[in-house]
Structure formats: C-alpha cells, structure tokens
Amino acid sequence: MKRLLAPLALSLLSLALALPALAQTAAPKPPSPAAPPSPAAPANPLQKRLEEALNRVDKGDEAGAIQLLEGMRQDPAVTPPVLSLLGALYLRTNRPKEALAVLKPLADAPDADPAVLFNAGRAALAIGQTKEGIGYFEHSVALAPGSPAARTLGLILAREGEPEHAYEVLRPWAVATPNDTEARLAAALLAVNLQRLPEAEELLKGLPADNPRVRLLKGDLALRKGDPKGCIAILRPLVDSPPPGFDTHGGMQLDARRILGEAYLRVGQSAEAVKLLAAVAGKGTDGQTALLLAEAQYQGGNIPAALATLSPFAPKILKAEHPRDPGFVVEMALTYGRILTAAGRQPEAVEALSVATRLDPEDPAGWQAYGQALVAAGKKEEGTKALARFRDLSAARTKARLEAQRAGLSPANAPAQAAADPVLAALQAGQLDKALSTAREEIQRSPKDLQPRAMEVRILLLQKRYDEALKSAQKMVDLAPGVPDTIYARGVCRLALENTKDAEADFRQALKLQPQYVPAMNDLAVLLMIHGQKAEAKSLLERVIKIHPEDEIANENLRKLNAEGKAGG
C-alpha cells in the first residue's frame, strides 16, 4: 500500500481563515506624504488637507478623514498619497469596491508602489476578483519580498492549489517573522505536504507543544519520516482527550484519525485503524477516508465490510478517463481490485485493476495484482503476460535501488562527492559514456580497487548492457569473493538477465557472508514473493524492519504479505 492519506487538509490551519484574515490584516501604512514646505514657500492646500486627514485617522475619526479625502479626490492636482490613503481607508471600513476603484489606476501604473499593490490586491480579492488580486500581490511581493503581501499571497496560493509556489513565497516571511504563529504553521503544513521534512521540522521548532495544530503536524511529520510508533504516541492522546482548540467535529478530527489510522496499519494493528476510522465514516465520508478504512478492513480479513465501504465510491471514481488525481485513483483501483479478488468477484477485479495498470503502467504492484486476477478469472495467457511485466518492473526497481545504494549519496553530501569523483559527476550529468570510460581508466590505474568496478557495473546496468555488467560483477567477485557487496552486485546483474535462480543463490550467499546485509534481504524477499514462498519472505522483511524500521520498501512488502494472508485465510 502506498501512502493513502491525502495531503493534510488545508482547512487544518489558518488557510481556512485566509479570507477573513485579509479583512483583518492591517493595511501597510501608505507612503508618507512629502514633508511640508519651508515657511518661506507658499502653502500647499492639498498638503495641509492631507495632514488633517492623517490627524483624523490617528484620532480614530476615519469617517471624517474619508470625507476630507473624497473632497480632495476631485481636485485636478490630487496626488497619489491622497488616493492611496483613501483606498486604504475604504478597505478598513469594509468598502472594497470603492477601494479598488480608487487604487486600480495607481496599481496599474508602471511605477506602482508595493503598498498600493497590496491594498489593490486585498480589494480585488474581497469583491471576488481572485485572479486580479493575485496579480497585484505577485507584483507587490516582487517589489518588496519581505512585505505582508508575501504572507497573504502565500496563504491564497495554498488555498488555490498551488503549494509549491505558495511555499516559495510564504517560507521567507515565516522564517523572518517567527512570532507569526499562523504563518509558520501554514508554511510547515506546506513543507510536510511537499515532503520537505527537515524544513517542516525547523518551522515547527519552538512552537507551543500544547497547540493541537502543532501536535497534529508533528504527528504527520513523524509518520512521513518512517516513525509510526512516534506518530501514535503524539496523536493518540489528541484523539482520546481533545484539548481546547481541537476541532472534534471537523477537519482536524478527521486528519488526526486518518494519520493515526495509517500509523496503526504500518505497525500491523488493523483493528485499531478500523476503530479510529469507523468513528468518522458514514454519511459524508470522503473517498480518501473510505479508502483507508477499506484497506484496514481488508488487512483485518473483513472482506464484506471492505467492499461495503468502497462500493459507494470506487465504481464512479474508476470511470474517470482523465482524473484530476491519478495517484488516488490508482490506489483506489488497487485496493478495490484486491478486495474483489479476495471476494471471488474476478471479472470485476480484472476491470478495476486494469485501471491501475493504465494510469500507472510502471508500478509493479498493479501488474502483480492484475496478473493474479486474470489467472483467477481463467485468462491464463493474459495473466502470465501481466505477471511477466510485474517481474520486469520489480527487477528494474531493484537495480535502481542498488545504484542509489552504491552511490552512497545523500542530499547533503552529493555535491561534494560529485566534485571529488569525476565518474560520479559525469553520471549525475547524464553522460553515461563519459562516466564509463572514466571508470575504466580508474580500473586500469587501480585494478584491485572495487569502487570503480562497482561504478562500471552500475553504469552498464543503466545502459541495459546486462551481459557486460555481469562480466564486470564477476571480476569483482574474483577479486573479493568474501565481500558481500560483490556477490550481491552479481546477483542484481543476474536478476536483470532474468536468471532468478542464480540471483537467488547470490543473495543467499551474500547473507551467509553478512547475515544483516539489508539490500540482499530486501531483494531476496521480493524474489520469494514472486515464487510464492511467502513465509520466508515475511521473515526476511521482518528482519529488515527490525534493523531499519523506516525502510519503506520492506514495510510496503510486509503490509502486502500480511494483507494477502488475512484476505486469503
């Protein structure tokens, strides 16, 4: 099961309050009028009346100030500061239409002031001209990146479904104004949903631990970092004993239960997940919650309940030719198809699972489930082809994982490693031929060094030159027959050549040399799953998770095995 949860609901934080907040946000003070002329200069009547209007604003007489400024507006010599102040006061007194009429000519001018643009954007937004409002905010932020317009624009873009741009605009404001809790929470929410987890953690640092919104985000962050037990420890008390400020009948309650539900699924406690999710299921249940609940019911072996949960949603969702969220539809198709297969409704299962392979033809899980359903439905030839596709994709993913592991890269050290390693630099630049020739030059200089040979194997696999990759891996084995890395590399090459028997032997040999060699355990488990040897595969995956609880591949495959076991038994 991939991550079933939708991004944490934007309604969770202040984004739900974005529009009211606009009305409450204090308008930036308009540009100060020019200094009064020296006593020797002739008096400027407009300047004196502007100063009087400002004095009235300071005394709280906004109506009087507006009256003065409206009279000045008709003067042919009226200045932009007069109009800017009048527009700001119209906004403050909830007259956005009149505000925009005054501010629009100033905001549309080539030399528009950032404060004028900000207020014009607020006015446009308040009367429903969202596109125009966003345009004014964008212009204001471009001129003054640290202004309040960045906060407002970030929140609006998030609400409008542009999380990447929203985060780009909002994060600098949130970092520069740490006391703006709402902006920090909104930025942290965006960071979590964009999988920028270290940045989310930094934004949440120092925020009140008893704030339910902070706790909810920290729970989601823990789950995404591969710590479901930590997530449960954070969120379970929030659900069982809701503190003040926790919305027990709205989006926060739903989000907390969905995150907790997935956390319980990850630790194999499907019954707890069902209890949590069933409490918010029923009339008005959304598709994401229904999908997660059905997955929990399926993993718990309650096939009729899982079908009843998804039946109101799946048929309609799976009919969409061009869905807005293909990933969600694929998850729905996979889960619904597996449940239908377990229920013995093979033709319907085949139809559902075909949607998964159509929308995500590179996902091995879809082809595996589809092939199994086809075979069960009596379509053996088609099923065999689908399962062959599953094996090919699984082998490709295994190779990709090997390549990443052998590079030993992380976001923090990748640039430095690339700078120090010309082979790696060429590889990262996509120059495979150059990388290969450079690796071979290093092999000639240091024929007993395994590292350039490992890079040679990696590059040849990327070029799909599997026979050559196997020969190079064999040379590694000849040089260091007692090193598990060399045996494992040869196994991956054999797997690429679809020699599963010898690949399995290599993975087992690597584990004899190093019993906790995680890559070999993971790949051997996949091979065993393909061959139906589920008990040993499960044992291997459990060992991997014991060593590395955050290993997503092992967790995903173990969940799949557990679900198939309960559904079948």
VEXZA-306199 format. One record per residue (C-alpha): residue number from 0; residue in one letter; x negated, y, z. Coordinates in steps of 0.5 Angstrom, whole numbers. Example, Ala and Ser with C-alpha at 12.3 -4.5 7.8 and 13.67 -1.06 7.14 Angstrom:
BEGIN
PT	0	A	-25	-9	16
PT	1	S	-27	-2	14
//
This chain:
BEGIN
PT	0	M	0	0	0
PT	1	K	-3	7	-2
PT	2	R	-1	13	3
PT	3	L	6	13	3
PT	4	L	7	20	6
PT	5	A	9	26	2
PT	6	P	4	32	4
PT	7	L	6	34	11
PT	8	A	12	38	10
PT	9	L	11	46	9
PT	10	S	17	47	13
PT	11	L	13	45	19
PT	12	L	9	51	20
PT	13	S	10	59	18
PT	14	L	11	57	11
PT	15	A	19	56	12
PT	16	L	18	63	15
PT	17	A	15	66	9
PT	18	L	21	71	7
PT	19	P	23	73	14
PT	20	A	15	75	16
PT	21	L	15	79	9
PT	22	A	20	84	12
PT	23	Q	17	84	19
PT	24	T	10	85	16
PT	25	A	8	92	18
PT	26	A	6	95	11
PT	27	P	-1	98	10
PT	28	K	-2	105	12
PT	29	P	-1	109	6
PT	30	P	-8	113	4
PT	31	S	-9	119	8
PT	32	P	-7	125	4
PT	33	A	-12	130	2
PT	34	A	-15	134	8
PT	35	P	-11	141	9
PT	36	P	-15	146	5
PT	37	S	-19	151	9
PT	38	P	-16	157	12
PT	39	A	-18	161	6
PT	40	A	-15	157	1
PT	41	P	-8	158	-1
PT	42	A	-3	154	3
PT	43	N	0	148	-1
PT	44	P	7	147	1
PT	45	L	8	140	-1
PT	46	Q	2	138	3
PT	47	K	5	141	9
PT	48	R	11	138	8
PT	49	L	8	131	7
PT	50	E	4	132	14
PT	51	E	11	134	17
PT	52	A	14	127	14
PT	53	L	8	124	17
PT	54	N	9	127	24
PT	55	R	16	125	24
PT	56	V	14	118	23
PT	57	D	10	118	29
PT	58	K	15	120	33
PT	59	G	20	115	30
PT	60	D	24	119	26
PT	61	E	24	115	20
PT	62	A	31	118	17
PT	63	G	28	125	18
PT	64	A	22	123	14
PT	65	I	25	120	9
PT	66	Q	30	126	8
PT	67	L	24	130	7
PT	68	L	20	126	2
PT	69	E	26	125	-2
PT	70	G	27	132	-3
PT	71	M	19	132	-5
PT	72	R	20	127	-10
PT	73	Q	24	131	-15
PT	74	D	18	136	-15
PT	75	P	14	136	-21
PT	76	A	8	137	-17
PT	77	V	9	131	-13
PT	78	T	3	127	-11
PT	79	P	2	119	-11
PT	80	P	1	119	-3
PT	81	V	8	122	-2
PT	82	L	11	117	-7
PT	83	S	7	111	-3
PT	84	L	10	114	4
PT	85	L	17	114	1
PT	86	G	16	107	-2
PT	87	A	13	104	5
PT	88	L	19	107	9
PT	89	Y	24	105	4
PT	90	L	21	98	6
PT	91	R	21	99	13
PT	92	T	28	101	13
PT	93	N	31	95	9
PT	94	R	32	99	2
PT	95	P	27	94	-2
PT	96	K	31	96	-9
PT	97	E	30	104	-8
PT	98	A	23	102	-5
PT	99	L	21	98	-12
PT	100	A	24	104	-16
PT	101	V	19	109	-13
PT	102	L	13	104	-12
PT	103	K	13	101	-19
PT	104	P	10	107	-23
PT	105	L	5	107	-18
PT	106	A	3	100	-18
PT	107	D	4	99	-26
PT	108	A	-2	105	-27
PT	109	P	-9	102	-28
PT	110	D	-12	106	-22
PT	111	A	-6	103	-17
PT	112	D	-8	103	-10
PT	113	P	-8	96	-6
PT	114	A	-3	98	-1
PT	115	V	1	101	-6
PT	116	L	1	94	-10
PT	117	F	2	90	-3
PT	118	N	8	94	-2
PT	119	A	11	94	-9
PT	120	G	10	86	-8
PT	121	R	14	86	-2
PT	122	A	20	90	-5
PT	123	A	20	86	-11
PT	124	L	20	79	-7
PT	125	A	25	82	-3
PT	126	I	30	83	-9
PT	127	G	29	76	-12
PT	128	Q	23	78	-17
PT	129	T	18	73	-15
PT	130	K	14	73	-21
PT	131	E	13	80	-21
PT	132	G	12	80	-13
PT	133	I	6	75	-14
PT	134	G	3	79	-20
PT	135	Y	3	85	-15
PT	136	F	0	81	-10
PT	137	E	-5	78	-14
PT	138	H	-7	85	-16
PT	139	S	-8	87	-9
PT	140	V	-12	81	-7
PT	141	A	-17	82	-13
PT	142	L	-18	89	-11
PT	143	A	-18	88	-3
PT	144	P	-19	81	-2
PT	145	G	-19	82	6
PT	146	S	-13	85	6
PT	147	P	-6	83	9
PT	148	A	-4	82	2
PT	149	A	-8	75	2
PT	150	R	-4	73	8
PT	151	T	2	74	4
PT	152	L	0	71	-2
PT	153	G	-3	65	0
PT	154	L	4	63	4
PT	155	I	8	65	-2
PT	156	L	4	61	-7
PT	157	A	4	55	-2
PT	158	R	12	55	-2
PT	159	E	12	56	-9
PT	160	G	8	49	-10
PT	161	E	1	52	-12
PT	162	P	-3	49	-6
PT	163	E	-10	50	-9
PT	164	H	-9	57	-11
PT	165	A	-6	58	-4
PT	166	Y	-11	55	0
PT	167	E	-17	59	-4
PT	168	V	-13	66	-2
PT	169	L	-11	64	5
PT	170	R	-17	61	8
PT	171	P	-22	67	8
PT	172	W	-16	71	11
PT	173	A	-15	65	16
PT	174	V	-23	65	18
PT	175	A	-23	73	18
PT	176	T	-17	73	23
PT	177	P	-18	68	28
PT	178	N	-12	71	32
PT	179	D	-7	70	27
PT	180	T	-5	63	29
PT	181	E	0	62	24
PT	182	A	-4	64	18
PT	183	R	-9	59	21
PT	184	L	-4	53	22
PT	185	A	-2	55	15
PT	186	A	-9	54	12
PT	187	A	-10	48	16
PT	188	L	-4	45	13
PT	189	L	-6	46	6
PT	190	A	-13	43	8
PT	191	V	-10	37	10
PT	192	N	-6	36	4
PT	193	L	-11	38	0
PT	194	Q	-16	32	3
PT	195	R	-21	38	5
PT	196	L	-21	35	12
PT	197	P	-27	38	15
PT	198	E	-25	45	13
PT	199	A	-18	43	16
PT	200	E	-21	41	23
PT	201	E	-25	47	23
PT	202	L	-19	51	22
PT	203	L	-15	47	28
PT	204	K	-21	48	33
PT	205	G	-20	53	39
PT	206	L	-12	53	37
PT	207	P	-8	51	43
PT	208	A	-8	44	44
PT	209	D	-1	44	47
PT	210	N	2	47	41
PT	211	P	6	42	38
PT	212	R	5	44	31
PT	213	V	-3	44	32
PT	214	R	-2	37	35
PT	215	L	2	35	29
PT	216	L	-3	37	24
PT	217	K	-9	34	29
PT	218	G	-5	27	28
PT	219	D	-4	27	21
PT	220	L	-12	29	20
PT	221	A	-14	23	25
PT	222	L	-10	18	20
PT	223	R	-13	21	14
PT	224	K	-20	20	17
PT	225	G	-18	13	18
PT	226	D	-16	13	25
PT	227	P	-9	10	26
PT	228	K	-10	9	34
PT	229	G	-12	16	35
PT	230	C	-6	18	31
PT	231	I	-2	14	35
PT	232	A	-5	17	42
PT	233	I	-4	24	39
PT	234	L	3	24	36
PT	235	R	7	18	41
PT	236	P	8	23	47
PT	237	L	10	28	42
PT	238	V	16	24	40
PT	239	D	17	21	46
PT	240	S	17	27	50
PT	241	P	18	33	46
PT	242	P	15	39	49
PT	243	P	18	46	48
PT	244	G	17	49	41
PT	245	F	18	42	38
PT	246	D	24	41	33
PT	247	T	27	35	35
PT	248	H	33	35	29
PT	249	G	29	38	23
PT	250	G	22	37	19
PT	251	M	17	37	25
PT	252	Q	21	31	28
PT	253	L	21	27	21
PT	254	D	14	29	20
PT	255	A	12	26	26
PT	256	R	16	20	25
PT	257	R	13	19	18
PT	258	I	6	20	20
PT	259	L	7	15	26
PT	260	G	10	10	22
PT	261	E	5	10	17
PT	262	A	0	9	23
PT	263	Y	3	3	26
PT	264	L	3	0	19
PT	265	R	-4	1	19
PT	266	V	-5	-3	25
PT	267	G	0	-8	24
PT	268	Q	5	-6	28
PT	269	S	11	-6	23
PT	270	A	16	-7	28
PT	271	E	14	0	32
PT	272	A	14	3	25
PT	273	V	21	1	24
PT	274	K	24	3	30
PT	275	L	21	10	29
PT	276	L	23	11	22
PT	277	A	30	8	23
PT	278	A	32	13	28
PT	279	V	32	18	23
PT	280	A	34	14	17
PT	281	G	41	14	15
PT	282	K	45	20	11
PT	283	G	41	25	8
PT	284	T	35	21	9
PT	285	D	30	23	3
PT	286	G	26	18	-1
PT	287	Q	19	18	2
PT	288	T	22	16	9
PT	289	A	26	11	6
PT	290	L	20	8	2
PT	291	L	16	8	8
PT	292	L	22	5	12
PT	293	A	23	-1	7
PT	294	E	15	-2	7
PT	295	A	15	-3	15
PT	296	Q	22	-8	14
PT	297	Y	18	-12	8
PT	298	Q	12	-13	12
PT	299	G	16	-15	18
PT	300	G	19	-20	14
PT	301	N	26	-17	14
PT	302	I	28	-17	6
PT	303	P	35	-16	6
PT	304	A	34	-10	11
PT	305	A	28	-7	6
PT	306	L	33	-8	0
PT	307	A	39	-4	3
PT	308	T	34	1	5
PT	309	L	31	2	-2
PT	310	S	37	1	-6
PT	311	P	41	8	-6
PT	312	F	34	11	-8
PT	313	A	30	6	-13
PT	314	P	34	5	-19
PT	315	K	35	12	-20
PT	316	I	28	14	-19
PT	317	L	25	9	-23
PT	318	K	30	11	-29
PT	319	A	26	18	-30
PT	320	E	22	18	-36
PT	321	H	17	24	-34
PT	322	P	18	24	-27
PT	323	R	15	30	-23
PT	324	D	11	26	-18
PT	325	P	9	20	-22
PT	326	G	5	17	-16
PT	327	F	11	17	-12
PT	328	V	15	13	-17
PT	329	V	9	8	-18
PT	330	E	9	7	-10
PT	331	M	17	6	-10
PT	332	A	16	1	-16
PT	333	L	11	-3	-13
PT	334	T	15	-3	-6
PT	335	Y	22	-5	-9
PT	336	G	19	-10	-14
PT	337	R	15	-14	-9
PT	338	I	21	-14	-5
PT	339	L	26	-16	-10
PT	340	T	21	-22	-12
PT	341	A	21	-24	-5
PT	342	A	29	-24	-5
PT	343	G	28	-28	-11
PT	344	R	31	-23	-16
PT	345	Q	26	-24	-21
PT	346	P	29	-20	-27
PT	347	E	30	-14	-23
PT	348	A	23	-15	-20
PT	349	V	20	-15	-27
PT	350	E	24	-9	-29
PT	351	A	22	-5	-23
PT	352	L	14	-7	-23
PT	353	S	14	-5	-31
PT	354	V	15	2	-29
PT	355	A	9	2	-24
PT	356	T	4	-1	-30
PT	357	R	7	4	-35
PT	358	L	6	10	-30
PT	359	D	-1	8	-27
PT	360	P	-4	3	-32
PT	361	E	-11	3	-29
PT	362	D	-8	1	-22
PT	363	P	-10	-7	-21
PT	364	A	-4	-8	-15
PT	365	G	1	-6	-20
PT	366	W	-1	-11	-25
PT	367	Q	-2	-16	-20
PT	368	A	5	-16	-17
PT	369	Y	8	-15	-25
PT	370	G	4	-22	-27
PT	371	Q	6	-25	-21
PT	372	A	14	-23	-22
PT	373	L	13	-25	-29
PT	374	V	11	-32	-28
PT	375	A	16	-33	-22
PT	376	A	21	-31	-28
PT	377	G	19	-36	-32
PT	378	K	15	-32	-37
PT	379	K	8	-35	-36
PT	380	E	5	-33	-42
PT	381	E	6	-25	-41
PT	382	G	5	-26	-33
PT	383	T	-2	-29	-35
PT	384	K	-4	-23	-39
PT	385	A	-2	-19	-34
PT	386	L	-6	-22	-28
PT	387	A	-12	-22	-33
PT	388	R	-11	-15	-33
PT	389	F	-11	-15	-26
PT	390	R	-18	-19	-25
PT	391	D	-21	-14	-30
PT	392	L	-19	-8	-27
PT	393	S	-21	-11	-20
PT	394	A	-28	-12	-23
PT	395	A	-28	-5	-25
PT	396	R	-27	-2	-19
PT	397	T	-32	-7	-15
PT	398	K	-37	-5	-20
PT	399	A	-35	3	-19
PT	400	R	-36	2	-11
PT	401	L	-42	-2	-12
PT	402	E	-45	4	-16
PT	403	A	-43	9	-11
PT	404	Q	-46	5	-5
PT	405	R	-52	4	-9
PT	406	A	-53	11	-10
PT	407	G	-52	13	-2
PT	408	L	-49	19	-4
PT	409	S	-45	24	1
PT	410	P	-42	31	-1
PT	411	A	-48	34	4
PT	412	N	-54	30	1
PT	413	A	-52	29	-6
PT	414	P	-55	36	-9
PT	415	A	-62	35	-5
PT	416	Q	-62	27	-7
PT	417	A	-61	29	-14
PT	418	A	-66	34	-14
PT	419	A	-71	30	-12
PT	420	D	-69	24	-16
PT	421	P	-69	25	-24
PT	422	V	-66	19	-25
PT	423	L	-60	21	-21
PT	424	A	-60	28	-23
PT	425	A	-59	25	-31
PT	426	L	-54	20	-28
PT	427	Q	-50	26	-25
PT	428	A	-50	30	-31
PT	429	G	-47	24	-35
PT	430	Q	-54	23	-39
PT	431	L	-54	15	-39
PT	432	D	-59	14	-44
PT	433	K	-64	19	-41
PT	434	A	-63	16	-34
PT	435	L	-64	9	-36
PT	436	S	-71	11	-40
PT	437	T	-73	15	-34
PT	438	A	-71	9	-29
PT	439	R	-75	4	-34
PT	440	E	-81	9	-34
PT	441	E	-81	9	-26
PT	442	I	-80	1	-26
PT	443	Q	-87	1	-31
PT	444	R	-90	5	-26
PT	445	S	-88	1	-20
PT	446	P	-86	-6	-22
PT	447	K	-85	-8	-15
PT	448	D	-80	-2	-13
PT	449	L	-73	-5	-12
PT	450	Q	-70	2	-12
PT	451	P	-71	4	-20
PT	452	R	-69	-3	-22
PT	453	A	-62	-2	-18
PT	454	M	-61	4	-22
PT	455	E	-63	1	-28
PT	456	V	-57	-5	-26
PT	457	R	-52	1	-24
PT	458	I	-53	5	-31
PT	459	L	-53	-2	-35
PT	460	L	-46	-3	-32
PT	461	L	-44	4	-33
PT	462	Q	-46	3	-41
PT	463	K	-42	-4	-40
PT	464	R	-48	-8	-42
PT	465	Y	-47	-13	-38
PT	466	D	-52	-18	-40
PT	467	E	-57	-14	-40
PT	468	A	-55	-12	-33
PT	469	L	-55	-19	-30
PT	470	K	-62	-20	-33
PT	471	S	-65	-14	-29
PT	472	A	-61	-16	-23
PT	473	Q	-64	-23	-24
PT	474	K	-71	-20	-24
PT	475	M	-69	-16	-17
PT	476	V	-67	-23	-14
PT	477	D	-74	-26	-17
PT	478	L	-78	-20	-13
PT	479	A	-74	-21	-7
PT	480	P	-70	-27	-6
PT	481	G	-69	-26	1
PT	482	V	-66	-19	1
PT	483	P	-58	-19	1
PT	484	D	-58	-13	-4
PT	485	T	-61	-16	-10
PT	486	I	-56	-23	-9
PT	487	Y	-50	-18	-8
PT	488	A	-52	-14	-15
PT	489	R	-53	-20	-19
PT	490	G	-46	-22	-16
PT	491	V	-43	-16	-19
PT	492	C	-46	-17	-25
PT	493	R	-43	-24	-26
PT	494	L	-37	-21	-24
PT	495	A	-37	-16	-29
PT	496	L	-38	-22	-34
PT	497	E	-32	-26	-31
PT	498	N	-36	-31	-28
PT	499	T	-32	-31	-22
PT	500	K	-35	-38	-19
PT	501	D	-42	-36	-19
PT	502	A	-41	-29	-17
PT	503	E	-37	-32	-11
PT	504	A	-43	-36	-10
PT	505	D	-48	-30	-10
PT	506	F	-43	-26	-5
PT	507	R	-43	-32	0
PT	508	Q	-51	-33	-1
PT	509	A	-51	-25	1
PT	510	L	-47	-26	7
PT	511	K	-52	-32	9
PT	512	L	-57	-27	9
PT	513	Q	-54	-22	13
PT	514	P	-47	-24	16
PT	515	Q	-45	-17	16
PT	516	Y	-46	-15	9
PT	517	V	-40	-11	8
PT	518	P	-40	-10	1
PT	519	A	-40	-17	0
PT	520	M	-35	-19	5
PT	521	N	-30	-14	1
PT	522	D	-31	-17	-6
PT	523	L	-31	-24	-4
PT	524	A	-24	-23	0
PT	525	V	-22	-20	-7
PT	526	L	-24	-26	-11
PT	527	L	-21	-31	-6
PT	528	M	-14	-27	-6
PT	529	I	-15	-28	-14
PT	530	H	-16	-35	-13
PT	531	G	-10	-36	-7
PT	532	Q	-15	-37	-2
PT	533	K	-11	-32	3
PT	534	A	-13	-35	10
PT	535	E	-21	-34	9
PT	536	A	-20	-27	5
PT	537	K	-16	-25	11
PT	538	S	-21	-27	16
PT	539	L	-27	-23	12
PT	540	L	-22	-17	12
PT	541	E	-21	-17	19
PT	542	R	-29	-18	20
PT	543	V	-30	-12	15
PT	544	I	-25	-7	19
PT	545	K	-28	-9	26
PT	546	I	-35	-7	23
PT	547	H	-32	-1	20
PT	548	P	-25	1	22
PT	549	E	-24	7	17
PT	550	D	-25	2	11
PT	551	E	-20	4	6
PT	552	I	-21	-2	1
PT	553	A	-21	-7	7
PT	554	N	-15	-4	10
PT	555	E	-11	-4	4
PT	556	N	-12	-11	2
PT	557	L	-11	-14	9
PT	558	R	-4	-10	9
PT	559	K	-2	-13	2
PT	560	L	-4	-20	5
PT	561	N	0	-19	11
PT	562	A	6	-17	8
PT	563	E	6	-22	3
PT	564	G	5	-27	8
PT	565	K	11	-25	12
PT	566	A	15	-24	6
PT	567	G	14	-31	4
PT	568	G	15	-34	11
//
